[in-house]
Amino acid sequence: MKGLYVTVVAGLLLFPHTGQAQQDLSRLFADSTASHLPVMATFKGTTLVNLQTTKTLHAHDLLFIVGHRFGDFAGSNGGGKTFFGMDAISDVLIGFEYGFSDRFTAGIGRDKGAPNGVSEFQTQLFYLTGKYRLLDQTGDGHIPVSLDLFARGIFSAAQRQPIPQSNIDFQHFGDRWSGSLQLLLARKFSESFSAELIPTYLYRALTAPQDPHQMFALGAGFRLKINKRMAIIADYVQPFRSTASQDYYKQQFNQHFYPPIGIGWEVETGGHVFHIEFTNATSILENQFIPNTTTSWTKGQFRWGFNLTRTFTLAKGAAAEWKQ
């Protein structure tokens, strides 16, 4: 299974840029392409709070990404003593993405790695991403949805810690790898409202006891436009962890797993997209926040954070989508 996962991720990252696969898929829907114009600006950013969106970069655009999550806003670890989480940093991400074509975007970055409240956690996470647009929703309804394929491969460069049966006791090079594969299905219902569904597959080479190597999840999110520059964004992920695994952590550690839920305020100004957001997830990358969120909104264990992206256009001609 590890070989299959690596093959899928590598195949996406090295996807040919000729667009032949897209053309073949589009023929299933198209009898004439002249009137089937794609819907613009389904999402303004490449992410919502925790989840990816179907937005890909224009060809030769470079995207700079900064993500930040603070500590618990309330609860036993938050409140005034930590200035509502600002004294604590749970996770930080810095990355770059580049549009090789209007349909294919690839990225690279580094993430701190965040505690999960259950066991040791992996840090010093370097990643590669690939996102390919398979279908564009059209304004005349001929193609009703947009469809992307997204993959992320993650490598932990942290020093091995000889803690038996932990996810940081790296015995082999392959133990350091994890990642995700997602199908992004989105629809712009009106000028103000867009939503998406995200079936997700996770693979982690090294996990703690009763923490599965493979996991499926289903995510959902939306964007509600308030005015030309501002919107409300939100997302939710339901991990499908086995009952046996959940019972084990309840009995051994008195720990419960919760779905990651995020809500935020989006501000878009030309090439900048800025999110101020609240989420119970402590981490930013899918391999951590989907399987191992043990913090609950109802206990005050949510945190505020932000995502900031800046697009640099490296080719002549402005991106039309930013003008929508």
Summary of the structure (lengths in Angstrom):
residues: 324
radius of gyration: 19.8
end to end distance: 43.1
largest distance: 63.5
contacts: 1077
relative contact order: 0.19
helix: 15%
strand: 40%
